[in-house]
Amino acid sequence: GLLAGKAHALSARLDGFKGRTLRPIGAWTQRHLYHTAWRAGAASSASFPPLLLLGLGSGAVPAPLLSLAHMSTRAPKSTLPVYGGIILASVCTQRCIHPLTALATALVVAQALGGASRPLPMWLLTRSTQYLQPGPTIRQHAHAGLWGFARTARVEAQLSLNCIDLRLQSGKSAGTGASLSVRGSEAEVALSGMVEYVPRLMHVHPAHEAVLRPESPSGSHLVTGGTSGLGLLTARWLAECGAAQLALASRSGMLVPSAKEEWERISRSEAVAALQACDAAEVAHSRKLCAAFLRGPHPAHGVWHAAGVLSDNLLSNQSARGLAVVYAPKSNGGSLLSSACAGVRLQSFVLFSSVVSLLGGAGQANYSAANACLDALAGLQRANGRSAVGVQWGAWVGVGMAARGAARERIAAMERASGMQLIKPVDGLAALMEALRPGGPVVLGVFPASWEKLSWGGSATVPALLSTVCPRRRVVVGVKHGLAANGEGTLSTRPAIKAVTAEAVLALAQRTAGSTLDADAPLMEAGLDSLGAV
């Protein structure tokens, strides 16, 4: 069974909810669980030329902004002012800026920055998107995608994209077209009143014993993305734990061919399971699905949002459509489920996020952004008194891509090279139970990382966010200050990058993908997907 294996002898009887089965926490779980803590500190002073502040309400990128994106710190004489960077503000009280509008604008500017020889730094201003505890609640969780987007842009394209989250008082606006000086050198800052908070990744120390099945009585559970991958694995686990009823929803409502064995095991349990066709991103579909779930014969106890799609592409090739495709099931789907179940006190509202929302991922700016929205949604729900939790999963053994026999050798090679290992089901389920523990972190990161092996875009530096867990190396804390007080000098935002030949890149890609590649063909066609990109 899922909770029994040669390497993990568990004494769990998963035949109901009448009692709790405990086991000592394993060394794996003790090492590989994380949460983001916000530390208060005095803002450090930094001197910059004025920063151009522009709002994102129009949906179009002003032409001067694209010109500035290609400028060095020193503007041409007698044409434009000397600017030290660009600020894109999604903060607005007069009207609601659609999250995808803000994100698509940031994408266009980031692409322009990526093509510049000496690109300006950029700051992304959001309002109340980060979960500070104690502190004001999250108001605009869907704008948290800008933070996930920036993390990928920093890793993949070595851009200086910095994030500032503001707690503005009612009726106040950030304004547009004004110049602004930013204090501090952190790449990510949340400002609440006069206090500056910075994020740091911290180890989670589990209790001495892990609960291997929920304490809740038998009830009904809804699993989106439940017909394949991690969603189906979760459904099987719930069935073996004694769930009375399961609704497994996906866009097609059909099992993938590889899911036959999992479905048979669910069918042999006492749970009544049904497949449901539902596009989680469609309002009418989600409302109908949740209405049927809530009026079922058993009390509604859990919603597990595991739906999602990939549309990987390098930052330079990303598009507004690619953002929308990935946002739809992840961010929009999570929001719709939350709204549809708002009147019910669920015992579990679990959002399956991804480690890329925290660490970024090459080719996954859209996926990183969408999952960052789920992390913020978990914070919003927790602040509103609901038992919500987000889980930033790494990749699992035997689930999705890792389950395909032809990929096993390739994945093992990627594990050795990247420092990011795969999650074994027994360890993942123990981590999931830790996430469900009352009073636990609002977002739990679950990923077995070998920090000494991880690199950040070929640089020897690490983000300040990870300074608490990474071995001692030079830490990147944001914009590098190479400016005099009068704004003269150059602003270097990229590490030195050694020139490599196309042949060397092709050879590396062939070793990773395990196949012969055409130099002009898209890497996705050769099986070099998101995990391979890492």
N, C-alpha and C positions, 0 to 999 in steps of 0.2 A: 504494500500500500504506500501511499504518499508519505506517511509518517513512519515508515520502517525502511531501513536500508542497512547495508553492511557497515557503513561508517557511522551510522546513527541508530543505536538501539534505544528505542523509545517504548515506554510502558504506558502508552496511551490507548484507551478504549474509546473510540469515536462512535459510540452507538446512542448518543443522546445528550441532553443537556442537564441531566439530573444532578450531576456533580462536576467537580473540576479536576482535571488531571494536570499535575505539576511535574516538572522535571528541572534539574539544575540547568541554569543558563550556560550554553556552550561558549567556548572561547571565541568562535566566529561571531556570535551575536554581540558579545561584549566589545569586539573591535570595530565592527562595521556599521554601527548605527550612529546617525548624526542629526543635529538640529542647528538652525541658525539662531544665534543669540545677538541681541542688539545692545551694544555698550555705549553708555553716555560718556561724553568727553568734551572738553573745550575745543571749539573750532580753531584750527591753526590759521595763521594769517599767510596769505600768498598774494603776490603782486602780479597783476595781469593788465594788459591793455583792456579797454572796454570789450565786453562780450555782446554780440548782437543778439537781442532777444526777439524772437518771432513766435507768434501763436500758430496753432495748427487747425484753425476752425474752417478755413476755406476749402480744404480738400485738394488744393493745388499748391505746388511748390513755387514760391516766388522766384523769378529768374535771377534777381540779385543774390539770392541764397545759394543757388547752384554756382554762381561765379565765385562767391566767397569760399565755397567748399574747395575750390581749386587754388585758392590764394595761399601764399605763405603768410606768416605773421606780418610781414612788412608789405603794406598795400602800395600800389603804384602812386607816385607823387601826384598831388592835385586831382585825384579822381575819387577815391573812397577813403573813409577814415581808417586808421590802423585798428584792426580788430584782432583780439587774441583767441577768438573761438566763436562758436555758434551755439545758441541755446534754442532748443525746440521745446515749446511749452504746451503740454496738453492741459494745463491748469486754466480753467475758465469757469466763471460763474454765470455769465450771461446766457450761454447756450451749452448744450451737451455736445461734445465732440465725439464722434463715433470712434471706438478704439481702433478699428481697422484703418480709419482715415489717418489717425495719428501714426500708426505703425507703418503704413504705406509711405507716408511722408518721410519718416525717419529712414526707411529703406532707401528711398531715392537719394537722400542726402548722403547716407553712408556709402552708397555705390559711387557717388561723385567723389567722396573723400578717398575711397579706395583707389581711384585712378589718379590721384594727385601725388606729385613727388614729395611735397612737404605739406600734408593735409593739416588743416586746423583741427584742434580738439572740438568735440561736441558734447554738450550737456543735454540730457533729456529730463525735463521737469514734469513730474507727475504730482497728483494730489491724493493723499490718503490711500495709497495702494499697498503699503507695507504694514505688517502686523506687529505693532509695538505693544508690549505688555509690561507694565500698565501704560495706557495711553489712549488717545482717541481711536475710535474704531475705523475700519476700512470703509471707504465710501465708493471708490471706483476700482473694484478688483479687476475689471477687464482691461484697465490701462496698465496693470502690472506686467503685461506682455512686453512693454518697452524695456523692462529690466532684463527679462530673459533674452530678448533680441540683442541688447547691448553686450551681454555676457558672451554670446556666440561671436559677435562682431569683434570683440577684443581678442578672442582665442584664434579665430579663423583668419581675420584680416589684419590683426595687429593695430586696429584703430583705437584711438583714444575716445571712447564713448563712455561718458560718465553719467550717473543717475542721481538725481536729487528728488526726494519725496517730501512734499511740503504739507504741513498741517495748517491750512489757512483758516482764518476766522471767517464766519459767515458774512457774505457781502463783499469780501475782498477779492481782488483779481490780481493775477501776476502782471497783467498788462502786456501790450505788444509794441514792437518797434522801439523799445527802450534799451539803453545800455545798462549792463549789470556787471558788477564785480563779484566773483565767487570766492568765498573763503574756504580754506581747507584743501587738502590734497588727496583725499580718499576718492576712489572711483565710485563708491556708492555711499550715499549719506541720506539719512532721514532727519528732517528738521521739525521739531515740535516745540513751538514757542522759541525760546532762546537756547534750547538744548540741542546739540548735535549728537545723533546716534549713528554708529557704524556697525555693519554686520560682521560677525565672526562665526565660522563653522566650529561647532563643539561636539565632542563625543557624547553620546547618550549612554548613561550607565544603567542598564536594566536591573530589575530586582533580582534577587538570588534565585528565584524560581520563575519559570515561564508558564503562562497558562496556554495550553495547547488547544483549547476550544473555548468559545464564548461562554459567558455566564448566563446569557439571556435564554429564556425558555424557547421552545420550538415556535417558530413563526414563519412569516413570509418574507422573502428576499428578492429584490430586483437587481439584476446584473446587466448593465449595458456593455456591449462588446462581449457578451457572454457565450457566443457560439464558437469562439476560437481563442487561442493564446492564453494570456494570463486571466482573462475574464472567465473562460471555461474552466481553468484550473481552480479558480476561486469558487465557482459554482459547485464543482465536484467536492471541494473541501467542505463547503457549507452542507452539502447533502450528507457527507459522511459524518458530519458533526450533529446531524439530527434535524436540520431545517425541515419544516413541514411542507413548504411550497417554494418553488423557484420559478421566476420568470427570467428567461435568458433572451435578451433582446439584442438584435443587430439590424443593420440596414436591410439585409436580405431576409433575415429570419431563418437562414439555413445554416447547417453545420458545414464546416470545411471538411474535405475528405479525410484529413488526418485526425479529426475529432471523434471518429467512430468509437474508439476504445473508451475515451473519456465519457461519452454519452451513455455507453452501456453500463459503466460503473455508476453513473448517476441514476440510471433506470433501475438498477438492482437495489438502490437504497430505498428508504421509506419515504423520501421526498417526492412530492408530485411536481414534476418539472414540465414546463411548456416553453416552446420556442415562439418568440414574438418578432414580427417584422416591424421595425421602427427606426426612422431616421431621427436620431437624438437631437439634431440641430433644427428640426422643424417643430414649430410651436404646437400645431395641431396634433402631430404624432406623439410628442412627449406628454401632452396633457391627456390624451386618450390612453396611453400606456400607463401613466401614473394613476389615472382614475380607476382603471381595471385592477391595478395592483392594490390600491387602497381599499377597494370594496370587496376584496376576496374573502373567502371563508375563514382565513387565519389573520391574526393581527399583523400589521406591517411592521417589521422590526429592522430591516436594513436595506439601504440602497448603496450599490457598489458601482461606481462609474469608471469603467475600463475601456470605453469606446475611444477610438482614435485612428487616424490614418497618417501615413507618411507621404511627403512630397519633397524629398530631399533635393537640394541644389546648392551650389556654392553661392555665397552672398552676392557676387557679381551677376549671377543668373537668376536670383530670386525675383518674384513678381508679386504684385498685389493679389493676383489670382491664387498663387501658391500659398500666400498668407491666409486667404479666405478659406481655401480647401481644408487646411489643417485646423484652423480656428473652429470651423463649424462643429465637428463632433466633440472636440475637447472642451474649449471654453464655452461656446454657446450651449452645447449639450449639458454641461455641468450646471450652468446658470438656469436653464429651463427645468432641469430636474429639481433643483433647489426651490424654485418658485412653485412648481406643481405640488411639492410635498411640504410646503411651508406650514400648513395647518396641522401637521401630524408630528408628534414627538417620537422620532425614530431613535432606536437604540444605537444605530450605526449609520453614518453617512460618510462613506469612504470614497475619496477621489484619488484615482491612480494617476500620479504624475510621473515625471521622469527625472533622472539625474541631470539631464541636459539643461533643465531649467535652472539648475544651480551652478554647474560647471561650464555650460555652453557645449556645443558640439559642432564640429566642422560639417558644413552642408545642412545644418538643421536650425537655422535662425528662426524659421516659422514654427517648428516643433518646440523649440526652447521657449519662444514667446507664448505659445498656447498653453504649455504646461505651467508657466509662471502665473498665468491667470488662474489656473486651478489651485495653486498654492495660496494665492490671495483669497480665493473664494472660500477655502477651508478656514482661513483666518476670519473672514467676515461672518461665516456661520458660527464659529466658536465664540466670537464676540457677542453674537446674538443669542447665546445660550444653548446652541444645538451641539450635539455630540459629533461634530464633524472632525475629520482628520484627513490630511493629504499625505501620500506616501510617494517619495521620489525614488522610484525603482531604478536599479541598474538592470542589466540584461540577465535573464534566467537561463539555466541549463534545461534543455528539453522543451522549451516553450518558444513558439514562433520560429525564427530563423535558425536558432540553435538546435532545433529538433531534426533538421534535415541532415541525413547521414552524410551527404557530400560536403557539407559545410563544417563538419566537426573538426577536421584537421586544421582547416583555415582558421576557425575560431580559436583553437588552442594556440596557434601561432600568434594571433592577435592579442590574446591574453598575455603571453610572455612579453610581447613588444610594448604594449600600451600601459601595463600596470593596472588595468581594470579587469578583474576576474568576473566570472559568471556566478550567479546566485544559484545554489542548489535548492531544490524545492523544500527540503526539510528545514533549511536555514531561513528561507524566505517566509515560510509559514510561521516560524517562531518570531520572526521580525514583525510580521503582520499582527500577531497577537500582542506584541509589545506596543505597536501603534494604537491598538484598541484599548490599552490599559487606561482607566480613568485618570485624568490629570496629567497625561503625557503631552509631549510636544504637539503643537497644532499641525506641524509638517515634520515628518520623520524621513530622513534620508537613509536609504538602504542600498549600499554599494560597497563591495569589497575592493578597496583601492590600495594599491601599493604606492604610497605617496612618493617614495624615493625614485620610482620609475617614471612617474608622470611628468610630462613636459607641456609647456604652454606655448604652442605655435613655434616650437624650436628655440624658445628663449629659456635662459637659465633662471629666470625670475618666476615668482608665483604671485597670484593676486593677494591683496591684503585680506580678503575674505577667508583665505585658506591658511593664513599665517599661523594659526593656532594648531593646525594638524600636520602641516608639511614640515619636512626636515629643514633645518636652518639654511636658507638660501636667500639671495637678495630678493626683497619683496617689492612688488609693484603696488604703489598706493594711489595711482591715478596719473595725472598729468605731470610730466617731468618739467621742472622749472628751469628753463635756460634763458629767461628774460631779464633784462635790466628794468629798472623802475620806469624808464621812459618808453618801454616797449620794444627797444632795439634788441637785436640778436635773433637767434633761430629757436624754434620750438621743435625739438625732436620727440616724436611720439612712437617711433618704431625702433626695435633693436636692429643691429646690423644683421643682415641676412646674406649668407653665402650664396653665390651664384651656383646653380645646379643645371645640368643639361637635361634636355627632354628625354634623352636615352636613360639617364639615371632615374628620373621620375617614372618612366615606363617600366623599368626593371623592378622598382619598388612596388608598383601597382600590380604587376604580374605575380610577384611573390605573395602579396596579400590576397589577391583574388584567386590564386591557384589555377589560373588559366591564361591562355595566350590572348593578348589584347591588341586591338587596332588602335594606333595612336590617335586616330581622329574620331573614334567611337565614344559615346558617353560611357563613363565608368559604371553607371548603374546597370547597363546591359551586360556587363561581365560579372555582376554579382557583388560589386564593391558598394555595399549599402552603408547605412549610417554607422554600424559598428565597425566596419572595415575602415571607414574614414577616420575613426578615432585612432 
